[in-house]
């Protein structure tokens, strides 16, 4: 006879042990995924593996460069979203975007206002901390 997951003699049932082991394995897998996510090594943001688009080619010679410090990039997929946001601005091209350092290097082939790049990045869901 069983009562509250144990038989009458007080021994734990094998089914209960199996359930506890399955839950423990799921917790370990979830923890490992979370650690990878926060270290910027796993896919996040609805990502998967982030495919790198081709580099944007500017129409003219590079007239100026800017380095942006960006907050909120946690993985390579985030960096690719920032790259696409920068590349959507006419006259600007992302030269380097790194989620680990939070840095984006941007080159311009015309006198494009830095505000346009900042606005594009912020519309993509990230915060520009500084422009130098």
N, C-alpha and C positions, 0 to 999 in steps of 0.2 A: 504494500500500500504506500502511496506517495502523499506527501504533505509539504507544500512550499518548496518544491525543487529537490527535496531529499526523500529517500525512502524511509520506512519506519525505523530502520536501524541507524539513521543519521548520516549515511554515506551520500556523497554528492554523485549525481547521475552523470554518465558519460556525455549526454546531450548538453548538459550545463557546461561541462568542461570545453566542449567543442565551440559553444557559443562564445565563451570567454576568450578563447584563443582567436577566433575570427575577429572579434571586436578589437583585441590587442593588436593584431596585424593591421587592421584598418587605421587605427590610431597612429601606429608607427609610419605607415605610408603617407598619411596626411601630414604628419609632422615633417617628414623629409621633404615633401613638396613645398611646404610653407617655408622651410629654411632656404631651399633653392630659389624660391620666389623673392624673398627679401634680400638675398645676396645678388639678385639680378641675373641668375643663371637659368631660370626656368621660364617657360612662356607664360605671359600674363596678358591682361588687357584684351582677352578674347583672341589672343594671338595664335599660338601654335609656333611653328618655326617661321621666323620673320624672313621673308624673301626680300633680298636687296634689289631695289630697282636700279636701273642704269643711272649713271651720274648725269646731272643736268649740265648741258653745255650752254654757256653764255654766248650771246650774239656778238659781243665786242670784247676788247681787252679788259682785264680786271682793273677797276679804278680805285677800289677801296676794299678793305677787309675789316671784319668785326668778329670779336670773340664774345659769345653770350654765355652767361652762367644761368642754367635752367634747373628749376626744382620740379620734382615729380616724375622723373624718368627712372623706372625700376628694372627695365629689361631691354633687350635688343629691339623688341617690337615697339616699345615706347620711343626709342631712338629713331626708328624708321618713321614713326608718325611725325616726329619733330622734323625729320629730314624732308618728308613730303610737304609739311606745312611751310617750311622755308622755301622749298622749290616752287611752291605755288605763287610766290610773290614775283612779279615781273621784274627782271633785272637782278635777282638774287639767286644764289646757288649755295646749297650746303656743301661745304668741302669736307667737314669732319663733324660727326655727332657721336658722343660717347655717353652712355647712360651711367656708367660707373663714376665718372668724374663730374657729370652734369654740365659738360662743355659742348658748345657747338661753334665751329668756325664757319663764317659765312663770307663769301666773296660777291662783289657787285660789279656789274659792267656799266653802270650809270649812277647818277646821283639819286639813289632810292632812299627815301626816308627810313631810318631805323625803326620808327614806330610801326611801319607796315609789317616788318618781319616780326616784331614783338607781338603785334595784334594777331597775326596768323598762328604763332605758337600758342598764345593764350587761348585762341579759339579752338585749338586742338586739345586743350585741357591741361596745359602745363603753365608754369609761372616763370617768367624771365626775371631773374634777380638783378643782373647787371649786364651792361653792354660796354665793351671797351675796344 
